[in-house]
């Protein structure tokens, strides 16, 4: 989120797949409250950049690219060996991109390794959390199935409904429908 000229902007860089059906690689959304029909008057906006739509732009001469196109091509092709000359030309042309490259170059190997390890740890925690959630859902499902089976057997044996409710924890309506 950044503030420029009294306008708060959030830039979302969409890198993996097409998000919008049109061919525009950028979209600019202004906030609006549809319930009260009140707009923020352009004071806050979301700008999206779809990197997967930059191929035609990357083929243009750098001097014909807009500032947004320069940034999009830079992000999309920074590590592409075939576009190395184009990226160098963009860095030499756009001061903001040159400053970004300079800043990226100041990261130490320890900072890079820390970021990599943090990402790996987060991935592992997400994975373990998913396993724990699945295991918990499986146990709950198993308990529910066991309760239903016990209730069916008790009902078939002619046990009173109140007793079946007490032993299984199932509601009366569920037991009656069995």
Phi, psi and omega in degrees: 000132179221154181247129180218118178060037179081006180245128177268126181235140172243128181253123178251118179261114183259112192253333192272318185210168179295138180251316179254148186285343183279182182265354179293134180269348175233150173222148183234111183253132176257145181284142181209135177263105184291335180292314181259000181055044180246134177254154174277008175061033178078008182281343179220139181206161174242128177249125177253144177231116179263103185294331182292348180262013186268356183306310179298328181290321183297337180276349179285154172296143184303321182293346178264355182278145173283170179300317179297321179294321178301312181296316181297315179295320177302310181296318184289322190245014183307319184258010180274113182301325181292336181257011184307312181297320179296317180296318178298319179297320178295316179299319180290335184270321187254114184299320180297320179292320177300319178295321178297317179297318179298318179295316179299325181290345181272353178294135178278164178299325178296320179294320179294316180294320177299315179297318179296314180294321177298318179295317178297317180297315179299318179299316180296318179295319177299316179298311181297322178297318177298319179295315181298319179295316179296318180297316180297317178296321179295317179295317179298315180298317179297317178298317180297316179297320179295318179298317179296318181295316178297317180298318179299314181297318180294319181293317178296332179277358177083020180288149180297145181301323180297323179291319179297318178299316182296318184281330185256338184078007180279149178289155182304317182300319181295317182293319180297326181284350182286000000 
